[in-house]
Amino acid sequence: MKFGFAVLLLLVATSVYAQTGLTITTEPNAIVWVDDIRRGTTDASGKLTLNKISAGRHSVRVRANGFKESTAALLPGRRALAVRLVATTDRAELKFQEAEAAREKARDDTSLKEAADLYHDAIKLRPAFPAAQIGLARVLMSLNEFKEAHAAIDAARQTRPAYAEASAIEGRLYREEAFDDEAVRSFRRAIREGGGVQPEAYVGMAKVWEDKGQFAEAILEYKKALVQLSDSEPVIYQMLGAAYEKVEKPKEAVAAYEKYLQLAPNGSYAAAIRSILEQLKREAAGEQIIP
């Protein structure tokens, strides 16, 4: 039987992205990454169930406060994975965990600077600490301290030259500085370093195209990110919906916004989306909108 090229591509995509469920068991309140994509936090019993995991081999990374971070291989077909963490007394690791928690809770410049100080403390204890340098770069970017953020990325690369997350953050920095060409190069480097898996870089690329008014290109990048994020970041659906509005595709915008509401009914964009959905649905149905 002969297949056309397009059909073969569809068969490959179906195989690669076939979905299955996975339950991870480890310490309570542990953060879980799959292929360096954050997928959630375990509950009080130490369990996290992921409904969407693509077929194939994956890397699962787990971090819990007070424990040494651990990475385990997820073999094809596995529906459950237990990751045992070992308590740590490593001062640099503990200070890094404190910094990460402070960064996630930070809501103003004062708390961001406190997180930056904690990252600096961790780096003093362990100078070759690329994850801490990248956490610091994120904080410095939020503080608009771009020169210092670039320096932190450079320091991370001294220990880990091929670092997809570092390249993605570098791209975001360049975009904030309005250096679009440099941003695109960094995002593309992040995607290469991540073996094609780097949703933060795809979203960054989408933002660059939006800055240029190229919304059709932005939509393609958002879609790539969504495939890899497996619905773990509902806000991307909001961004996708807004891009579809820009290219006057109300039907697609409605679908994206409704997906956002399904995943985040009480999210920060929920009220605004609900206020425009009915009008968009009428536009999608071809009704004339009277101002």
Disulfide bonds with the S-S distance in Angstrom:
none
